Amino acid sequence: MNPEGHHEKAERLEASLRKLSDEADYELVVEACYGAAVHYVAVISERRRKRHLDTHKGLAKFLDENDLADLASPFRELEILRTAKYYGSQKDGTSARAARRILGEIKAKLH
């Protein structure tokens, strides 16, 4: 996928996120934040290094290897949240709010 396609996909996921409740839909919020983050990271990587990874598998390592630690750190935080909390029971919306915060941090690096 080209960078424009990644950007469009991330924006579509964010549009869907706006329809979800952190408390009632926390699993979907975390998953959608993760998916949008993967796409925003691809756009940023392409802009900065003229290359990106089209998958989430190995993405944190790719970011480290391409001197993109400012993306690797929040992405790893989101990966941990996704695995630990998505499959956990944070029904009060804590996980969803954290995922939205991390996505915002990643998205802010677009500019």
HELIX and SHEET records of a PDB file:
HELIX    1   1 PRO A    3  LEU A   17  1                                  15    
HELIX    2   2 TYR A   26  ARG A   49  1                                  24    
HELIX    3   3 LEU A   59  GLU A   65  1                                   7    
HELIX    4   4 ALA A   69  LEU A   81  1                                  13    
HELIX    5   5 ARG A   82  TYR A   86  3                                   5    
HELIX    6   6 THR A   94  ALA A  108  1                                  15    
END                                                                             
